Amino acid sequence: MSELHTGGCHCGQLRYQFSGPLCDIAHCHCSICRRVSGGLVTTWITLPRPAFQWLAGTPAQYDSSASCVRYFCGHCGAQLALITHLSPDTIDVTIATLDHPERAPAERHIWTDSRLPWLHLDEHLPEEPEETL
């Protein structure tokens, strides 16, 4: 039987679940993630789109670039997922919105060319100047 993971936004209007292992988790340092989240990094898990489903609510969406659509709660503003046209068979989900984010440690850093120079986080993890997976 596959692992089942659940999560949602701050106000509870959006809920989701996905099946599969907690792997392919990366701290993203790109400036777009910083600006849409208001945080220093956004940590994502990448999974096959068929493994993911919305359980409650309909997310609002925002085209943050020519290749990326982000999904968020139109009520509380929490960013929950994104789909990039560069990898249309996958969906990225924000680790912070999982019901148990403590079970999903990051495995690598991506877009480190955009990292804030004073930020030191999980320095033992592999780094990619851009995302290569």
TIDREN-927961 format. One record per residue: x, y, z of N, C-alpha, C in turn; residue in three letters. Coordinates in pm, whole numbers. Layout:
// TIDREN-927961
    n_px    n_py    n_pz   ca_px   ca_py   ca_pz    c_px    c_py    c_pz  pake
       X       Y       Z       X       Y       Z       X       Y       Z   ALA
...
END
This chain:
// TIDREN-927961
    n_px    n_py    n_pz   ca_px   ca_py   ca_pz    c_px    c_py    c_pz  pake
      84    -118       0       0       0       0      89     124       0   MET
      48     226     -75     125     348     -90     103     441      28   SER
     205     520      61     193     620     166      94     727     122   GLU
      10     775     212     -85     881     183     -51    1002     270   LEU
     -42    1119     208      -6    1242     277    -114    1346     250   HIS
    -145    1426     352    -248    1528     339    -194    1663     381   THR
    -262    1767     336    -224    1902     372    -332    2000     334   GLY
    -304    2126     358    -401    2229     325    -351    2367     359   GLY
    -436    2464     331    -402    2604     355    -427    2642     501   CYS
    -391    2763     534    -405    2813     672    -550    2817     719   HIS
    -640    2865     633    -780    2881     676    -862    2754     664   CYS
    -810    2652     596    -878    2524     584    -972    2511     466   GLY
    -984    2614     384   -1073    2604     268   -1020    2510     161   GLN
    -888    2497     151    -828    2404      55    -763    2288     128   LEU
    -791    2168      84    -729    2047     136    -686    1963      17   ARG
    -575    1890      34    -525    1803     -72    -470    1676     -12   TYR
    -445    1580     -99    -373    1459     -58    -290    1411    -177   GLN
    -187    1335    -145    -110    1267    -249     -57    1137    -193   PHE
     -31    1047    -284      23     917    -245     166     905    -295   SER
     244     829    -220     382     805    -260     478     844    -151   GLY
     604     812    -174     706     842     -73     738     991     -69   PRO
     789    1036      45     833    1174      61     977    1184      12   LEU
     993    1207    -117    1126    1219    -176    1121    1325    -286   CYS
    1235    1361    -339    1251    1469    -437    1203    1601    -376   ASP
    1264    1635    -263    1228    1755    -188    1345    1853    -195   ILE
    1314    1977    -235    1420    2076    -256    1383    2211    -198   ALA
    1484    2278    -140    1472    2417     -99    1494    2502    -224   HIS
    1395    2581    -263    1410    2668    -380    1448    2809    -337   CYS
    1551    2862    -400    1602    2994    -367    1569    3099    -473   HIS
    1483    3066    -569    1457    3161    -677    1382    3284    -626   CYS
    1401    3395    -695    1338    3520    -653    1186    3516    -669   SER
    1135    3437    -762     990    3427    -778     928    3362    -655   ILE
     985    3252    -608     933    3187    -487     938    3283    -368   CYS
    1046    3359    -356    1056    3455    -246     943    3557    -252   ARG
     920    3611    -369     820    3719    -381     677    3667    -366   ARG
     646    3550    -418     507    3502    -406     477    3446    -267   VAL
     581    3402    -195     558    3344     -63     585    3443      51   SER
     669    3540      24     711    3630     131     814    3567     222   GLY
     866    3451     184     966    3380     263    1102    3383     197   GLY
    1203    3339     270    1340    3337     218    1364    3223     121   LEU
    1298    3110     145    1303    2994      56    1163    2930      58   VAL
    1135    2852     -43    1016    2768     -43    1064    2627     -65   THR
    1019    2535      17    1060    2396       5     947    2319     -61   THR
     982    2248    -169     886    2180    -255     912    2031    -259   TRP
     805    1955    -275     816    1814    -313     758    1802    -453   ILE
     827    1730    -539     782    1708    -675     726    1567    -685   THR
     606    1554    -741     543    1423    -754     468    1410    -885   LEU
     436    1287    -923     357    1268   -1044     218    1329   -1026   PRO
     170    1400   -1127      39    1464   -1116     -73    1366   -1081   ARG
     -73    1243   -1134    -183    1152   -1098    -185    1113    -949   PRO
     -73    1134    -878     -68    1099    -735    -135    1204    -647   ALA
    -164    1321    -703    -215    1437    -628    -362    1461    -657   PHE
    -437    1500    -553    -575    1543    -577    -618    1644    -472   GLN
    -702    1738    -517    -764    1833    -426    -880    1763    -358   TRP
    -889    1775    -227    -998    1714    -150   -1109    1812    -119   LEU
   -1076    1938     -99   -1175    2039     -64   -1134    2172    -125   ALA
   -1230    2243    -178   -1207    2376    -233   -1148    2373    -373   GLY
   -1148    2487    -434   -1088    2507    -566    -985    2616    -553   THR
    -859    2586    -582    -755    2688    -564    -765    2798    -669   PRO
    -723    2917    -629    -701    3024    -725    -568    2994    -793   ALA
    -545    3053    -908    -418    3029    -976    -359    3158   -1029   GLN
    -227    3154   -1042    -152    3270   -1085     -39    3223   -1176   TYR
     -30    3281   -1295      81    3250   -1387     200    3336   -1346   ASP
     292    3277   -1271     405    3355   -1219     516    3372   -1321   SER
     512    3295   -1428     606    3310   -1538     542    3246   -1661   SER
     609    3254   -1773     555    3195   -1895     541    3044   -1886   ALA
     616    2982   -1795     613    2835   -1786     555    2781   -1656   SER
     507    2866   -1567     469    2820   -1434     335    2877   -1388   CYS
     248    2786   -1342     120    2824   -1283     125    2785   -1136   VAL
      94    2880   -1048      94    2855    -904     -49    2852    -854   ARG
     -73    2764    -756    -206    2745    -699    -203    2789    -553   TYR
    -301    2871    -514    -303    2926    -380    -447    2941    -333   PHE
    -463    2963    -204    -595    2986    -147    -636    3130    -172   CYS
    -751    3149    -235    -801    3283    -262    -851    3353    -136   GLY
    -864    3279     -27    -912    3338      98    -796    3379     189   HIS
    -707    3286     222    -597    3318     315    -466    3348     243   CYS
    -456    3316     115    -336    3347      37    -227    3243      39   GLY
    -244    3134     112    -138    3033     121    -108    2973     -16   ALA
      21    2964     -51      65    2900    -174      79    2750    -149   GLN
      14    2669    -230      13    2525    -205      83    2442    -312   LEU
      78    2484    -438     131    2398    -543     168    2480    -665   ALA
     242    2416    -754     270    2475    -885     286    2365    -988   LEU
     258    2402   -1110     281    2314   -1225     362    2395   -1325   ILE
     470    2335   -1372     550    2401   -1474     531    2329   -1607   THR
     518    2406   -1711     501    2350   -1844     629    2279   -1890   HIS
     740    2304   -1821     866    2237   -1853     866    2091   -1806   LEU
     777    2058   -1713     763    1922   -1661     614    1896   -1636   SER
     535    1885   -1743     389    1882   -1731     331    1759   -1663   PRO
     409    1656   -1643     358    1534   -1579     375    1534   -1429   ASP
     431    1644   -1374     454    1651   -1230     385    1774   -1171   THR
     370    1772   -1040     321    1886    -964     413    1904    -845   ILE
     441    2028    -811     521    2060    -693     426    2108    -584   ASP
     445    2058    -463     361    2093    -349     450    2151    -240   VAL
     405    2258    -176     484    2320     -70     484    2231      54   THR
     603    2201     100     619    2117     219     555    2181     341   ILE
     562    2313     351     508    2383     469     358    2365     485   ALA
     286    2327     377     141    2309     388     100    2165     418   THR
     197    2075     429     166    1938     469     117    1935     614   LEU
      30    1842     645     -12    1825     784     104    1785     874   ASP
     203    1716     816     321    1674     893     449    1709     816   HIS
     482    1837     805     602    1876     732     732    1825     795   PRO
     726    1793     923     846    1743     991     892    1609     935   GLU
     807    1541     862     841    1411     802     906    1425     665   ARG
     925    1549     618     970    1570     480    1091    1663     474   ALA
    1207    1616     518    1326    1701     511    1375    1720     367   PRO
    1431    1836     343    1486    1865     209    1606    1777     180   ALA
    1626    1750      50    1737    1668       3    1840    1746     -76   GLU
    1802    1867    -120    1892    1948    -203    1844    2091    -206   ARG
    1928    2178    -261    1895    2319    -286    1888    2338    -437   HIS
    1791    2418    -483    1783    2452    -625    1781    2603    -643   ILE
    1821    2647    -761    1828    2788    -796    1918    2864    -697   TRP
    2032    2803    -664    2122    2865    -567    2191    2990    -622   THR
    2190    3009    -754    2244    3135    -809    2164    3255    -759   ASP
    2041    3230    -713    1955    3338    -662    1952    3344    -510   SER
    2027    3257    -444    2025    3253    -296    2069    3387    -237   ARG
    2005    3424    -129    2047    3543     -56    2182    3511      10   LEU
    2282    3596      -9    2417    3562      36    2432    3544     186   PRO
    2344    3598     265    2353    3588     410    2272    3473     468   TRP
    2204    3398     382    2122    3286     428    2205    3158     436   LEU
    2206    3093     551    2277    2968     570    2177    2865     620   HIS
    2146    2769     536    2042    2671     565    2084    2536     507   LEU
    2085    2433     588    2116    2298     541    2237    2297     446   ASP
    2346    2352     494    2464    2369     408    2530    2238     366   GLU
    2490    2128     426    2546    1998     391    2477    1936     268   HIS
    2366    1995     222    2291    1938     110    2352    1976     -25   LEU
    2335    1892    -126    2382    1927    -261    2312    2052    -313   PRO
    2381    2124    -402    2328    2248    -455    2328    2246    -607   GLU
    2226    2310    -665    2216    2326    -811    2195    2473    -840   GLU
    2280    2533    -926    2265    2676    -959    2126    2706   -1017   PRO
    2075    2611   -1093    1939    2614   -1144    1881    2476   -1114   GLU
    1755    2455   -1144    1699    2322   -1122    1733    2235   -1241   GLU
    1788    2116   -1213    1829    2028   -1322    1747    1902   -1331   THR
    1662    1875   -1232    1580    1753   -1236    1445    1780   -1294   LEU
END
